[in-house]
């Protein structure tokens, strides 16, 4: 997660919580009375019952809005909390950044009295269904092959989990990797890419040929012709999943 000291500078502008995704996360938290958010970043999707955020990057912490939950600078693998410190613990799009996911998941389970919620993605589904990595940036997908944790492995570490799909709305305001699936021009914007670890960490030289092809296909209209089926869709499932487990 230390990379976010350099890669997280645009998060407050490009990674705003989407209300439809927030509703799914908050529903999955159920009636949890207090919540700890691990790998909290700028605080997206934290419900009002969040009592503590845990985040290692000072750059991310500095972008948390006024009134956000108290935050401690620490890593998932060593949470500075007692056993059963909160009713629920959540970790949203963060597990793939941890140096030791096994230790991190064990810490989530230790700190949660009742429920653990992890938002992640299924890399196999993502590769198959998301046109950007399938057709233009397979190099970026290859980068994630090494750090994406398989869903079944995460479920095993969680002691068994319910798997809930999280469709991505066509006008998603949270600029994560697949947020712009119906707005392809956005991926040509360096500021947008800066807020997406999938597109910022491999390096611009790696992505340049694929982005050039995408720009050409948008100019000629080939992208729109090839992806007519997407243009009227409200949301798509490209593999994002909520894993929920109860003690």
C-alpha positions in Angstrom: 0.0 0.0 0.0 3.0 2.3 0.3 2.6 3.0 -3.4 -0.4 5.1 -2.6 1.9 7.8 -1.2 2.6 8.5 -4.9 -0.4 7.0 -6.7 -3.2 8.2 -4.5 -2.9 12.0 -5.0 -6.0 12.2 -7.3 -8.3 10.0 -5.2 -10.4 12.8 -3.7 -11.2 13.9 -7.3 -11.7 10.7 -9.1 -12.7 8.1 -6.5 -16.0 9.5 -5.0 -18.4 6.9 -3.6 -21.2 5.8 -6.0 -24.5 5.8 -4.1 -25.7 2.5 -5.8 -22.6 0.7 -4.8 -22.8 2.3 -1.3 -26.3 0.9 -0.9 -25.1 -2.6 -1.6 -22.2 -2.3 0.8 -24.3 -0.8 3.6 -27.0 -3.5 3.0 -24.3 -6.2 3.4 -23.2 -4.7 6.7 -26.7 -5.3 7.9 -27.5 -4.2 11.4 -23.8 -4.0 12.5 -23.7 -1.4 15.3 -20.1 -0.2 14.8 -17.7 -0.7 11.8 -14.0 -0.5 11.3 -12.8 0.2 7.7 -9.4 -1.3 6.9 -7.4 0.0 3.9 -9.8 2.9 4.2 -8.2 5.3 1.8 -10.1 8.6 1.6 -13.1 7.2 3.3 -15.4 6.2 0.4 -18.4 4.0 1.5 -17.8 4.5 5.2 -21.2 4.4 6.9 -22.0 6.8 9.7 -21.5 4.0 12.2 -17.8 3.7 11.3 -15.8 4.1 14.5 -12.3 3.8 13.1 -10.5 3.8 9.7 -7.1 2.1 9.3 -4.9 3.4 6.4 -1.1 3.2 5.9 -0.7 6.1 3.4 -0.5 9.6 4.7 -1.3 10.9 1.3 -4.7 9.1 1.4 -5.3 10.1 5.0 -4.8 13.8 4.1 -7.6 13.5 1.5 -10.2 12.3 4.0 -13.1 14.8 4.3 -13.9 16.8 7.4 -16.2 14.8 9.6 -14.9 11.4 8.5 -14.3 8.7 11.0 -11.1 8.9 13.1 -8.2 7.3 11.4 -5.1 5.5 12.5 -2.0 4.9 10.3 -1.4 1.2 10.3 -1.5 -1.9 8.0 -4.1 -4.6 7.7 -1.6 -7.3 8.8 -1.1 -5.6 12.2 -4.3 -3.9 13.3 -3.8 -1.9 16.5 -7.1 -3.1 17.9 -8.2 -5.7 20.5 -10.0 -8.9 19.7 -13.7 -8.2 18.9 -13.2 -4.5 18.8 -16.1 -3.8 16.3 -19.3 -5.5 15.3 -18.2 -5.5 11.7 -14.9 -5.0 9.8 -14.8 -4.1 6.1 -12.0 -4.0 3.5 -13.0 -2.5 0.2 -10.8 -2.9 -3.0 -7.7 -3.2 -0.8 -6.8 -6.8 -0.2 -4.8 -7.0 -3.5 -2.4 -4.3 -2.1 -1.6 -6.1 1.1 1.8 -7.7 1.5 0.4 -10.7 3.4 -3.3 -11.3 2.6 -3.4 -14.4 4.8 -2.3 -12.3 7.9 -4.6 -9.4 6.9 -7.7 -11.6 6.6 -6.9 -13.2 9.9 -6.7 -9.8 11.5 -10.1 -8.8 10.1 -11.6 -11.9 11.6 -9.9 -11.3 14.9 -11.1 -7.7 15.2 -14.7 -8.4 14.0 -17.2 -9.6 16.7 -19.7 -10.7 14.1 -19.2 -9.8 10.4 -16.4 -9.3 7.9 -17.1 -7.8 4.5 -14.5 -7.7 1.6 -15.1 -6.0 -1.7 -12.8 -7.5 -4.4 -13.1 -8.8 -7.9 -12.9 -12.1 -9.8 -9.9 -11.7 -12.1 -11.0 -14.5 -14.4 -14.4 -12.8 -15.0 -12.8 -9.4 -15.2 -10.4 -10.5 -18.0 -13.2 -12.2 -19.9 -15.9 -9.5 -19.7 -14.1 -6.1 -19.5 -13.3 -4.9 -23.0 -10.5 -2.6 -22.0 -8.2 -5.3 -20.7 -9.4 -7.9 -23.1 -8.9 -5.9 -26.3 -6.5 -3.1 -25.5 -4.6 -3.5 -22.3 -3.9 -7.1 -21.6 -0.6 -6.0 -20.1 -2.5 -4.3 -17.3 -4.5 -7.4 -16.7 -1.3 -9.4 -16.6 -0.1 -7.0 -13.9 -3.2 -7.8 -11.8 -2.8 -11.6 -12.4 0.0 -11.5 -9.9 -1.8 -9.6 -7.1 -5.5 -10.4 -7.5 -6.5 -13.0 -4.8 -8.8 -15.7 -6.2 -12.4 -15.5 -4.9 -12.4 -19.1 -3.6 -9.1 -18.5 -1.8 -10.4 -15.4 -0.1 -13.6 -17.2 0.9 -11.5 -20.0 2.4 -9.5 -17.5 4.4 -12.7 -15.9 5.6 -13.9 -19.3 6.8 -16.6 -19.4 4.1 -18.4 -16.4 2.7 -21.5 -15.4 0.8 -20.6 -14.0 -2.6 -22.7 -11.0 -3.8 -22.2 -9.6 -7.3 -21.7 -5.8 -7.6 -22.7 -4.5 -11.0 -21.1 -1.4 -12.3 -23.5 1.4 -13.3 -22.9 3.1 -16.7 -22.5 6.5 -15.0 -20.5 5.2 -12.0 -19.0 8.2 -10.1 -16.3 6.1 -8.4 -13.5 6.0 -10.9 -12.2 2.5 -10.3 -10.9 0.3 -13.2 -14.2 -0.6 -14.8 -16.2 2.5 -13.9 -16.0 4.0 -17.4 -17.0 0.9 -19.4 -19.6 2.9 -21.3 -17.5 6.1 -21.4 -14.3 4.8 -23.1 -12.8 8.3 -23.8 -12.2 8.6 -20.0 -9.5 6.0 -20.2 -7.5 8.4 -22.4 -7.4 11.0 -19.6 -4.2 10.8 -17.5 -6.0 12.1 -14.4 -8.5 9.3 -14.6 -5.8 6.7 -15.1 -3.9 8.1 -12.1 -6.7 7.1 -9.8 -6.8 3.5 -11.1 -4.0 1.3 -9.8 -4.5 -1.1 -12.7 -3.6 1.7 -15.1 -1.1 3.7 -13.0 1.2 1.0 -11.7 2.3 -0.7 -15.0 3.6 2.6 -16.3 2.7 4.8 -19.3 5.2 3.2 -21.7 3.5 -0.2 -21.1 0.0 1.1 -21.8 0.9 3.5 -24.6 0.3 1.1 -27.6 -3.0 -0.1 -26.3 -4.2 3.4 -25.5 -3.2 4.5 -29.0 -5.3 1.8 -30.5 -8.2 2.8 -28.3 -7.9 6.4 -29.4 -7.8 5.4 -33.1 -10.9 3.2 -32.6 -12.8 6.0 -30.9 -11.9 8.4 -33.7 -12.9 6.0 -36.5 -16.1 4.9 -34.7 -14.8 1.3 -34.6 -15.2 1.0 -30.8 -18.9 2.1 -30.9 -19.7 -0.2 -33.8 -18.0 -3.2 -32.1 -19.6 -2.5 -28.7 -23.1 -1.5 -29.8 -24.5 -4.0 -27.3 -23.1 -1.9 -24.4 -24.4 1.5 -25.4 -27.9 1.1 -24.0 -27.1 -1.0 -20.9 -27.5 0.5 -17.5 -25.0 -1.7 -15.7 -22.7 -4.7 -16.3 -21.2 -7.4 -14.2 -17.4 -7.6 -14.8 -16.5 -9.6 -11.7 -16.7 -7.2 -8.7 -17.8 -9.2 -5.7 -18.8 -8.6 -2.0 -17.7 -11.4 0.2 -19.6 -11.5 3.5 -19.0 -13.9 6.4 -20.4 -14.1 9.9 -18.7 -15.6 13.0 
